[in-house]
Amino acid sequence: MGLRVLSGEKLMEGMQPSEQAKRALRHVLLRIRDDGRINYLMGPGSQTWDLVTEALATLTQEDLETLRHSFFTPIPGIDIGENNG
């Protein structure tokens, strides 16, 4: 992946700016969901999570909580306060 960045290759050439933004935000959320290390640092409970999910929900006109739930993956042993009554 790093080599593509260094080569200057544009991965979203010709896409509308809003489509580029949606693609980039979804990519970030998938990385957060699928990589426990990134999830721990940037997942639910972080400002990054709040900003990225809110931006994507706004761009796609999706319900924010539904969108957050669709990308949410709990980390075993980490309590983010979801069920603290």
ZADO-1210 file (C-alpha; in nm, 4 decimals, padded with zeros to 6 digits):
<atoms>
<atom x="00.0000" y="00.0000" z="00.0000" code="MET" pos="1"/>
<atom x="00.2797" y="00.2420" z="00.0831" code="GLY" pos="2"/>
<atom x="00.4377" y="00.1967" z="-00.2584" code="LEU" pos="3"/>
<atom x="00.1257" y="00.3269" z="-00.4317" code="ARG" pos="4"/>
<atom x="00.1422" y="00.6423" z="-00.2226" code="VAL" pos="5"/>
<atom x="00.5064" y="00.6934" z="-00.3081" code="LEU" pos="6"/>
<atom x="00.4400" y="00.6395" z="-00.6790" code="SER" pos="7"/>
<atom x="00.1875" y="00.9247" z="-00.6863" code="GLY" pos="8"/>
<atom x="-00.0866" y="00.6964" z="-00.8199" code="GLU" pos="9"/>
<atom x="-00.4316" y="00.8491" z="-00.7730" code="LYS" pos="10"/>
<atom x="-00.6747" y="00.5893" z="-00.6438" code="LEU" pos="11"/>
<atom x="-00.9939" y="00.7882" z="-00.6965" code="MET" pos="12"/>
<atom x="-00.9243" y="00.9654" z="-01.0240" code="GLU" pos="13"/>
<atom x="-01.2417" y="01.0914" z="-01.1880" code="GLY" pos="14"/>
<atom x="-01.4692" y="01.0424" z="-00.8874" code="MET" pos="15"/>
<atom x="-01.6808" y="01.3276" z="-00.7564" code="GLN" pos="16"/>
<atom x="-01.5410" y="01.4825" z="-00.4352" code="PRO" pos="17"/>
<atom x="-01.8355" y="01.3577" z="-00.2268" code="SER" pos="18"/>
<atom x="-01.7823" y="01.0027" z="-00.3579" code="GLU" pos="19"/>
<atom x="-01.4109" y="01.0289" z="-00.2797" code="GLN" pos="20"/>
<atom x="-01.4937" y="01.1379" z="00.0736" code="ALA" pos="21"/>
<atom x="-01.7414" y="00.8520" z="00.1246" code="LYS" pos="22"/>
<atom x="-01.4911" y="00.5979" z="-00.0077" code="ARG" pos="23"/>
<atom x="-01.2127" y="00.7289" z="00.2152" code="ALA" pos="24"/>
<atom x="-01.4312" y="00.7422" z="00.5261" code="LEU" pos="25"/>
<atom x="-01.5629" y="00.3894" z="00.4678" code="ARG" pos="26"/>
<atom x="-01.2047" y="00.2678" z="00.4229" code="HIS" pos="27"/>
<atom x="-01.1020" y="00.4235" z="00.7545" code="VAL" pos="28"/>
<atom x="-01.4028" y="00.2721" z="00.9328" code="LEU" pos="29"/>
<atom x="-01.3345" y="-00.0725" z="00.7881" code="LEU" pos="30"/>
<atom x="-00.9714" y="-00.0520" z="00.9042" code="ARG" pos="31"/>
<atom x="-01.0890" y="00.0526" z="01.2513" code="ILE" pos="32"/>
<atom x="-01.3378" y="-00.2362" z="01.2573" code="ARG" pos="33"/>
<atom x="-01.1026" y="-00.5028" z="01.1241" code="ASP" pos="34"/>
<atom x="-00.7757" y="-00.4188" z="01.3036" code="ASP" pos="35"/>
<atom x="-00.7902" y="-00.4449" z="01.6818" code="GLY" pos="36"/>
<atom x="-00.4895" y="-00.2167" z="01.7266" code="ARG" pos="37"/>
<atom x="-00.6507" y="00.0616" z="01.5259" code="ILE" pos="38"/>
<atom x="-00.9876" y="-00.0076" z="01.6884" code="ASN" pos="39"/>
<atom x="-00.8334" y="00.0386" z="02.0312" code="TYR" pos="40"/>
<atom x="-00.6861" y="00.3776" z="01.9352" code="LEU" pos="41"/>
<atom x="-00.9494" y="00.5182" z="01.6996" code="MET" pos="42"/>
<atom x="-01.2648" y="00.3150" z="01.7604" code="GLY" pos="43"/>
<atom x="-01.5802" y="00.3814" z="01.9612" code="PRO" pos="44"/>
<atom x="-01.5231" y="00.6271" z="02.2423" code="GLY" pos="45"/>
<atom x="-01.2618" y="00.8272" z="02.0512" code="SER" pos="46"/>
<atom x="-01.3013" y="01.1665" z="01.8886" code="GLN" pos="47"/>
<atom x="-01.1813" y="01.0143" z="01.5610" code="THR" pos="48"/>
<atom x="-01.4693" y="00.7644" z="01.5686" code="TRP" pos="49"/>
<atom x="-01.7211" y="01.0385" z="01.6423" code="ASP" pos="50"/>
<atom x="-01.5955" y="01.2666" z="01.3645" code="LEU" pos="51"/>
<atom x="-01.5548" y="01.0003" z="01.0957" code="VAL" pos="52"/>
<atom x="-01.8900" y="00.8329" z="01.1594" code="THR" pos="53"/>
<atom x="-02.0736" y="01.1653" z="01.1765" code="GLU" pos="54"/>
<atom x="-01.9151" y="01.2819" z="00.8511" code="ALA" pos="55"/>
<atom x="-02.0065" y="00.9600" z="00.6684" code="LEU" pos="56"/>
<atom x="-02.3614" y="00.9628" z="00.8058" code="ALA" pos="57"/>
<atom x="-02.4027" y="01.3210" z="00.6858" code="THR" pos="58"/>
<atom x="-02.2666" y="01.2439" z="00.3378" code="LEU" pos="59"/>
<atom x="-02.4790" y="00.9318" z="00.2965" code="THR" pos="60"/>
<atom x="-02.7854" y="01.0685" z="00.4804" code="GLN" pos="61"/>
<atom x="-02.7843" y="00.7571" z="00.7008" code="GLU" pos="62"/>
<atom x="-02.8975" y="00.7501" z="01.0612" code="ASP" pos="63"/>
<atom x="-02.5869" y="00.8130" z="01.2737" code="LEU" pos="64"/>
<atom x="-02.6525" y="00.5443" z="01.5348" code="GLU" pos="65"/>
<atom x="-02.7371" y="00.2854" z="01.2692" code="THR" pos="66"/>
<atom x="-02.4174" y="00.3651" z="01.0807" code="LEU" pos="67"/>
<atom x="-02.2075" y="00.3481" z="01.3981" code="ARG" pos="68"/>
<atom x="-02.3625" y="00.0146" z="01.4876" code="HIS" pos="69"/>
<atom x="-02.2842" y="-00.1240" z="01.1407" code="SER" pos="70"/>
<atom x="-01.9100" y="-00.0538" z="01.1881" code="PHE" pos="71"/>
<atom x="-01.8933" y="-00.1345" z="01.5610" code="PHE" pos="72"/>
<atom x="-01.6794" y="-00.4271" z="01.6745" code="THR" pos="73"/>
<atom x="-01.6225" y="-00.4627" z="02.0486" code="PRO" pos="74"/>
<atom x="-01.2711" y="-00.5281" z="02.1734" code="ILE" pos="75"/>
<atom x="-01.2618" y="-00.8118" z="02.4269" code="PRO" pos="76"/>
<atom x="-01.1844" y="-00.6774" z="02.7737" code="GLY" pos="77"/>
<atom x="-01.2476" y="-00.3116" z="02.6820" code="ILE" pos="78"/>
<atom x="-01.5612" y="-00.1462" z="02.8209" code="ASP" pos="79"/>
<atom x="-01.6579" y="00.1674" z="02.6301" code="ILE" pos="80"/>
<atom x="-01.9701" y="00.2250" z="02.8371" code="GLY" pos="81"/>
<atom x="-02.2256" y="00.0831" z="02.5920" code="GLU" pos="82"/>
<atom x="-02.4120" y="-00.1082" z="02.8643" code="ASN" pos="83"/>
<atom x="-02.3410" y="00.0900" z="03.1777" code="ASN" pos="84"/>
<atom x="-02.7111" y="00.1512" z="03.2426" code="GLY" pos="85"/>
</atoms>
